[in-house]
Amino acid sequence: MEVDYRYHDGGRSKYFKGNAGDCVVRAISISTNTDYKVIYDELYQVNKDYKRSRNNKVSKKMKSATPRNGNFKKVYHNFILGKGYRYVPLIKFGSKERTKLDQLSKLKNIIVCINSHMMAMKDGVVYDTWDTRHSYWEGVKAIRTVNAYYERIEA
């Protein structure tokens, strides 16, 4: 099944201008149908608490608590689980099997994790600020490989 793409900034343009590395905020906002600023503020607090309470590699790498310039999985993972999602890893260590984005098109509402990026996908449509459906390796266009996804647990 073909995967479609629609531009969606998660509501970011109502509050901020310019570009940012806020894919985690956008993906959660779109997938949960929650206002961008609500998710942004919640993640800001989660980042702040993590940075203040931990003394590890991640907390030291965090320049600030803002989710604007990227987020660490160690920090956002439990946040997303707390929003009613379950985590589904797709790459097993040592395995050559890979899952392509179009193989997930029948899933209702997921947050897709690809290399260094996250995006929302609902009913086979990718919602993001740029078309993330394909990767280009040595000039060859290919369907994107997915590392994992968060699936919304229906109540």
N, C-alpha and C positions, 0 to 999 in steps of 0.2 A: 504494500500500500504506500502510495506517495505521501510524503510529509509536506505540509504547507507551511508557509511562514507569514506572520503578520507583525508589523512594527508595533511595539508596546514598551513604554518606558516605566511601567508600573505606577505611574502618577508622579514620577520624579520632577517633571517639568513644572508642576504646580508650586514647587518649593525651591528648586535649585536650577542654576544655569550651567552650561558647559558640560564637558564629559567627566566621567568618574568611573572608578573600578568598583562599582556598587552592584555587580550582578547578583550577589547573594540577596541583597535587599529587594531588588527588582523581582527576582524569581519567586521569593516567598510572598511578596505583596501580590503579584499576579495570581499565583496558585491559590492563595487563601482568600482572594478578593478583599484584602485589607488595605486601607489607605497607606501609601508609601511612607508617610511621615511617622505613622504609628509603628511600623516595622523598623524603620530607621532608628527611632528613639529607643525602642526595646533592645535592638542589637547594640546600640551605643552603650546602654547600661550593662548588658551582658559582657561586652568587651572591656568596659571600665572595671567591672567586678573581677574579671579574669586577670587583667593586668595587675590589679592591686593585690589580689590574693595568691597569686602564683609566682614562683621564682624558677622558671624553666626556659627552654629555648624559645618557645612561642611567645611568652610574655616579654622576653627581652627583645624579640624582633618587632613587637608591636610599638610603632612610633607614637601612636595615640590611640584613643578608643574609638575614633570615628570609623564607621563602616563604609565610608566614602571611597577609601583607597584600597579595598580588598579586605578579606576576612579569612581567618584560619579555621580549618575544619574542626580542630580541637575545641574551638569556641562555639561555632554555630551549630555543630552536629546535634547536641542535646536541645538546643533552642528549637530546631526544626522538629525533632521528635516530640517535643512538648506541644507543638501546634497540631498534633494528630496525624503524624506521618510515620511510616516505617521505612527503614533503610534497606535497600536491596543492592548488594555489591555484585558486579557482573564480571570482574576480572579476577581470576583465581591465580595465585602465585605459580609460575611455571607453566601455565596453560597457554596454548596458542589460540584458543577459542576467543573470538571477539564478538560483541553484540553491536549491531549497527542501529542507528537511530530509527530507521524505518521499521525495525522489528518491534519497537515499542509503541507504534502508532495506534494500536487498539486500546491502550490504557487510557483511562478517563482523565486523570489529573495527577501529573507527576512533576517533580523538579529534577531535571536531568543534570548529571555531573559529567563534564568532559574535561579534558586536560586544562587546568587553570581557568575554568569557567563554569557557570551554572546558568540554566535557562528553564523557563516554565514551558510545559507542553500539555495541552488539553485536547483530547479527541483528535490526535494526529496533527495538531497545529502548534508550531513553535512560536512562542511570544518572546520577543527580545528586541533590543535596539539595533541589532545587526543580524544578518542572515547567517546563522550558525549551523545550518543543516549539513554543510559540506566542508571537507578539508581538502587542502591542495598539497600534494607531495610530489615534488619534482615536476610541477606543472600539470599533474593529473588530478582531475576533480573526482572526489569519492565521497560517498555517504559517510558522515561522521561516526566514529567509534565512540561508544558510551562506556564510561568507567563504572558508573553506579547511578541509581536514582532513588529519590524519596517518593513513596507512593502515599497518597492521601488515604487514610483508613476511614471507610464509611461507617458512620455510627448506626 
